[in-house]
Amino acid sequence: MDRKKFAKDLEKRTRRFAVSIIRLSMNLPDTPEGRIVRNQLTKAGTSIGANYREANRARSKADFRNKIKICEGESSETQYWLEIIADLNWKSWDELKPGYDECSELLAIFTSIGSKS
């Protein structure tokens, strides 16, 4: 797969992931604590794709690397909030696992991209 197609496909994949995170967030408890977790999860989960899109339009290699590092951090943070949701029993692990696994794959991809750039 050439670099441009890979980048376009990963942009679509991160956008789909963002939509799945928003849908999950919409179903979290409407309590003060639920709203905090919802906001944090939504910010982190949607930031992955937004920063990847920005990375693909970077002004320099250093700018690209920086944006990819942000994608790594946001992926890890998203996993953290998914773990919190599971620990609070707000959603079953069976419901969270597909998103968690996708986030793990995205984190691995961004870690690999970051180590090569």
PyRosetta script that sets phi, psi and omega in degrees:
from pyrosetta import init, pose_from_sequence

init()
pose = pose_from_sequence("MDRKKFAKDLEKRTRRFAVSIIRLSMNLPDTPEGRIVRNQLTKAGTSIGANYREANRARSKADFRNKIKICEGESSETQYWLEIIADLNWKSWDELKPGYDECSELLAIFTSIGSKS")
pose.set_psi(1, 132.4)
pose.set_omega(1, 179.7)
pose.set_phi(2, -76.3)
pose.set_psi(2, 163.6)
pose.set_omega(2, -173.4)
pose.set_phi(3, -60.2)
pose.set_psi(3, -41.7)
pose.set_omega(3, -178.3)
pose.set_phi(4, -65.2)
pose.set_psi(4, -43.1)
pose.set_omega(4, 179.4)
pose.set_phi(5, -66.3)
pose.set_psi(5, -42.3)
pose.set_omega(5, 177.5)
pose.set_phi(6, -57.7)
pose.set_psi(6, -47.2)
pose.set_omega(6, -178.7)
pose.set_phi(7, -62.1)
pose.set_psi(7, -44.2)
pose.set_omega(7, 179.6)
pose.set_phi(8, -63.9)
pose.set_psi(8, -44.0)
pose.set_omega(8, 179.1)
pose.set_phi(9, -63.9)
pose.set_psi(9, -40.1)
pose.set_omega(9, 179.6)
pose.set_phi(10, -69.6)
pose.set_psi(10, -33.7)
pose.set_omega(10, 174.2)
pose.set_phi(11, -61.0)
pose.set_psi(11, -45.1)
pose.set_omega(11, 178.6)
pose.set_phi(12, -63.8)
pose.set_psi(12, -41.3)
pose.set_omega(12, -179.0)
pose.set_phi(13, -64.2)
pose.set_psi(13, -43.2)
pose.set_omega(13, 179.5)
pose.set_phi(14, -69.4)
pose.set_psi(14, -30.3)
pose.set_omega(14, 175.8)
pose.set_phi(15, -68.3)
pose.set_psi(15, -43.2)
pose.set_omega(15, 176.0)
pose.set_phi(16, -60.4)
pose.set_psi(16, -40.7)
pose.set_omega(16, 178.3)
pose.set_phi(17, -62.6)
pose.set_psi(17, -42.9)
pose.set_omega(17, 178.6)
pose.set_phi(18, -59.4)
pose.set_psi(18, -43.3)
pose.set_omega(18, 179.0)
pose.set_phi(19, -62.4)
pose.set_psi(19, -41.4)
pose.set_omega(19, 179.5)
pose.set_phi(20, -65.5)
pose.set_psi(20, -35.8)
pose.set_omega(20, 177.9)
pose.set_phi(21, -68.1)
pose.set_psi(21, -41.8)
pose.set_omega(21, 178.1)
pose.set_phi(22, -62.2)
pose.set_psi(22, -43.4)
pose.set_omega(22, 178.8)
pose.set_phi(23, -62.2)
pose.set_psi(23, -41.6)
pose.set_omega(23, 176.8)
pose.set_phi(24, -63.2)
pose.set_psi(24, -45.8)
pose.set_omega(24, -178.7)
pose.set_phi(25, -59.0)
pose.set_psi(25, -36.3)
pose.set_omega(25, -179.5)
pose.set_phi(26, -63.6)
pose.set_psi(26, -19.7)
pose.set_omega(26, -176.8)
pose.set_phi(27, -105.8)
pose.set_psi(27, 14.7)
pose.set_omega(27, 176.2)
pose.set_phi(28, -85.6)
pose.set_psi(28, 160.2)
pose.set_omega(28, -176.9)
pose.set_phi(29, -57.0)
pose.set_psi(29, 142.4)
pose.set_omega(29, 178.0)
pose.set_phi(30, -93.0)
pose.set_psi(30, 65.6)
pose.set_omega(30, 176.9)
pose.set_phi(31, -122.9)
pose.set_psi(31, 167.6)
pose.set_omega(31, 176.9)
pose.set_phi(32, -55.1)
pose.set_psi(32, -42.5)
pose.set_omega(32, 179.7)
pose.set_phi(33, -68.7)
pose.set_psi(33, -41.8)
pose.set_omega(33, 178.8)
pose.set_phi(34, -61.1)
pose.set_psi(34, -40.5)
pose.set_omega(34, 179.3)
pose.set_phi(35, -65.7)
pose.set_psi(35, -37.6)
pose.set_omega(35, 178.3)
pose.set_phi(36, -63.8)
pose.set_psi(36, -49.4)
pose.set_omega(36, -180.0)
pose.set_phi(37, -63.4)
pose.set_psi(37, -42.3)
pose.set_omega(37, 179.1)
pose.set_phi(38, -57.9)
pose.set_psi(38, -46.9)
pose.set_omega(38, -179.2)
pose.set_phi(39, -64.2)
pose.set_psi(39, -44.0)
pose.set_omega(39, -179.1)
pose.set_phi(40, -65.1)
pose.set_psi(40, -45.1)
pose.set_omega(40, 179.5)
pose.set_phi(41, -62.6)
pose.set_psi(41, -45.0)
pose.set_omega(41, -178.2)
pose.set_phi(42, -64.4)
pose.set_psi(42, -44.0)
pose.set_omega(42, 179.2)
pose.set_phi(43, -60.5)
pose.set_psi(43, -48.6)
pose.set_omega(43, -177.3)
pose.set_phi(44, -67.4)
pose.set_psi(44, -47.1)
pose.set_omega(44, -175.4)
pose.set_phi(45, -66.5)
pose.set_psi(45, -31.8)
pose.set_omega(45, 178.8)
pose.set_phi(46, -87.3)
pose.set_psi(46, -21.9)
pose.set_omega(46, 179.9)
pose.set_phi(47, -69.0)
pose.set_psi(47, -26.3)
pose.set_omega(47, -178.8)
pose.set_phi(48, -57.1)
pose.set_psi(48, -54.8)
pose.set_omega(48, -178.0)
pose.set_phi(49, -68.9)
pose.set_psi(49, -37.7)
pose.set_omega(49, 179.6)
pose.set_phi(50, -63.0)
pose.set_psi(50, -42.8)
pose.set_omega(50, 179.3)
pose.set_phi(51, -71.8)
pose.set_psi(51, -32.7)
pose.set_omega(51, 176.4)
pose.set_phi(52, -66.4)
pose.set_psi(52, -41.6)
pose.set_omega(52, 177.4)
pose.set_phi(53, -60.3)
pose.set_psi(53, -42.5)
pose.set_omega(53, 177.1)
pose.set_phi(54, -63.6)
pose.set_psi(54, -38.6)
pose.set_omega(54, 179.2)
pose.set_phi(55, -59.7)
pose.set_psi(55, -38.9)
pose.set_omega(55, -179.5)
pose.set_phi(56, -70.5)
pose.set_psi(56, -10.0)
pose.set_omega(56, 177.0)
pose.set_phi(57, -118.1)
pose.set_psi(57, 25.9)
pose.set_omega(57, -175.9)
pose.set_phi(58, -64.9)
pose.set_psi(58, 152.2)
pose.set_omega(58, -179.6)
pose.set_phi(59, -84.0)
pose.set_psi(59, -19.5)
pose.set_omega(59, -178.0)
pose.set_phi(60, -156.0)
pose.set_psi(60, 170.2)
pose.set_omega(60, 177.0)
pose.set_phi(61, -63.9)
pose.set_psi(61, -37.7)
pose.set_omega(61, 179.2)
pose.set_phi(62, -64.5)
pose.set_psi(62, -41.1)
pose.set_omega(62, 177.4)
pose.set_phi(63, -63.5)
pose.set_psi(63, -42.6)
pose.set_omega(63, 177.8)
pose.set_phi(64, -59.3)
pose.set_psi(64, -50.1)
pose.set_omega(64, -179.8)
pose.set_phi(65, -58.8)
pose.set_psi(65, -42.4)
pose.set_omega(65, 179.7)
pose.set_phi(66, -61.2)
pose.set_psi(66, -45.1)
pose.set_omega(66, 179.9)
pose.set_phi(67, -65.6)
pose.set_psi(67, -38.3)
pose.set_omega(67, 178.0)
pose.set_phi(68, -65.0)
pose.set_psi(68, -39.8)
pose.set_omega(68, 177.0)
pose.set_phi(69, -62.7)
pose.set_psi(69, -36.8)
pose.set_omega(69, 176.0)
pose.set_phi(70, -64.0)
pose.set_psi(70, -42.3)
pose.set_omega(70, 177.1)
pose.set_phi(71, -58.7)
pose.set_psi(71, -41.7)
pose.set_omega(71, 177.3)
pose.set_phi(72, -60.4)
pose.set_psi(72, -49.0)
pose.set_omega(72, -178.5)
pose.set_phi(73, -62.5)
pose.set_psi(73, -42.1)
pose.set_omega(73, -179.6)
pose.set_phi(74, -68.7)
pose.set_psi(74, -34.4)
pose.set_omega(74, 176.2)
pose.set_phi(75, -64.0)
pose.set_psi(75, -45.5)
pose.set_omega(75, 179.1)
pose.set_phi(76, -63.9)
pose.set_psi(76, -41.2)
pose.set_omega(76, 178.4)
pose.set_phi(77, -64.6)
pose.set_psi(77, -39.2)
pose.set_omega(77, 177.7)
pose.set_phi(78, -60.1)
pose.set_psi(78, -43.2)
pose.set_omega(78, 177.2)
pose.set_phi(79, -59.5)
pose.set_psi(79, -41.9)
pose.set_omega(79, 179.2)
pose.set_phi(80, -57.3)
pose.set_psi(80, -47.9)
pose.set_omega(80, -178.3)
pose.set_phi(81, -67.7)
pose.set_psi(81, -34.6)
pose.set_omega(81, 175.2)
pose.set_phi(82, -64.0)
pose.set_psi(82, -39.0)
pose.set_omega(82, 177.0)
pose.set_phi(83, -64.7)
pose.set_psi(83, -40.2)
pose.set_omega(83, 178.0)
pose.set_phi(84, -61.8)
pose.set_psi(84, -45.1)
pose.set_omega(84, 179.5)
pose.set_phi(85, -59.3)
pose.set_psi(85, -42.4)
pose.set_omega(85, 178.3)
pose.set_phi(86, -66.1)
pose.set_psi(86, -44.1)
pose.set_omega(86, -178.8)
pose.set_phi(87, -62.6)
pose.set_psi(87, -31.9)
pose.set_omega(87, 178.3)
pose.set_phi(88, -82.6)
pose.set_psi(88, -4.5)
pose.set_omega(88, -177.2)
pose.set_phi(89, 59.5)
pose.set_psi(89, 31.7)
pose.set_omega(89, 176.0)
pose.set_phi(90, -76.9)
pose.set_psi(90, -29.6)
pose.set_omega(90, 175.3)
pose.set_phi(91, -141.7)
pose.set_psi(91, 149.6)
pose.set_omega(91, 178.5)
pose.set_phi(92, -73.3)
pose.set_psi(92, 155.1)
pose.set_omega(92, 178.0)
pose.set_phi(93, -61.7)
pose.set_psi(93, -33.4)
pose.set_omega(93, 177.7)
pose.set_phi(94, -59.8)
pose.set_psi(94, -36.1)
pose.set_omega(94, 177.5)
pose.set_phi(95, -73.1)
pose.set_psi(95, -34.4)
pose.set_omega(95, -174.6)
pose.set_phi(96, -86.9)
pose.set_psi(96, -25.9)
pose.set_omega(96, -172.2)
pose.set_phi(97, -57.5)
pose.set_psi(97, -44.9)
pose.set_omega(97, 179.6)
pose.set_phi(98, -58.4)
pose.set_psi(98, -43.4)
pose.set_omega(98, 177.8)
pose.set_phi(99, -66.9)
pose.set_psi(99, -39.1)
pose.set_omega(99, 178.7)
pose.set_phi(100, -63.9)
pose.set_psi(100, -44.1)
pose.set_omega(100, 179.6)
pose.set_phi(101, -64.5)
pose.set_psi(101, -41.2)
pose.set_omega(101, 177.4)
pose.set_phi(102, -62.8)
pose.set_psi(102, -41.9)
pose.set_omega(102, 178.7)
pose.set_phi(103, -63.3)
pose.set_psi(103, -38.5)
pose.set_omega(103, 177.1)
pose.set_phi(104, -62.1)
pose.set_psi(104, -41.8)
pose.set_omega(104, 178.4)
pose.set_phi(105, -65.8)
pose.set_psi(105, -42.0)
pose.set_omega(105, 177.8)
pose.set_phi(106, -62.2)
pose.set_psi(106, -43.4)
pose.set_omega(106, 178.6)
pose.set_phi(107, -59.4)
pose.set_psi(107, -43.9)
pose.set_omega(107, 178.9)
pose.set_phi(108, -63.0)
pose.set_psi(108, -40.8)
pose.set_omega(108, 178.6)
pose.set_phi(109, -62.9)
pose.set_psi(109, -48.2)
pose.set_omega(109, -178.0)
pose.set_phi(110, -67.5)
pose.set_psi(110, -33.4)
pose.set_omega(110, 175.7)
pose.set_phi(111, -64.5)
pose.set_psi(111, -42.1)
pose.set_omega(111, 178.2)
pose.set_phi(112, -65.2)
pose.set_psi(112, -45.5)
pose.set_omega(112, 179.0)
pose.set_phi(113, -60.6)
pose.set_psi(113, -44.4)
pose.set_omega(113, -178.3)
pose.set_phi(114, -63.8)
pose.set_psi(114, -33.8)
pose.set_omega(114, -178.8)
pose.set_phi(115, -76.5)
pose.set_psi(115, -19.3)
pose.set_omega(115, -178.8)
pose.set_phi(116, -95.4)
pose.set_psi(116, -16.2)
pose.set_omega(116, -174.1)
pose.set_phi(117, -92.3)
pose.dump_pdb("model.pdb")
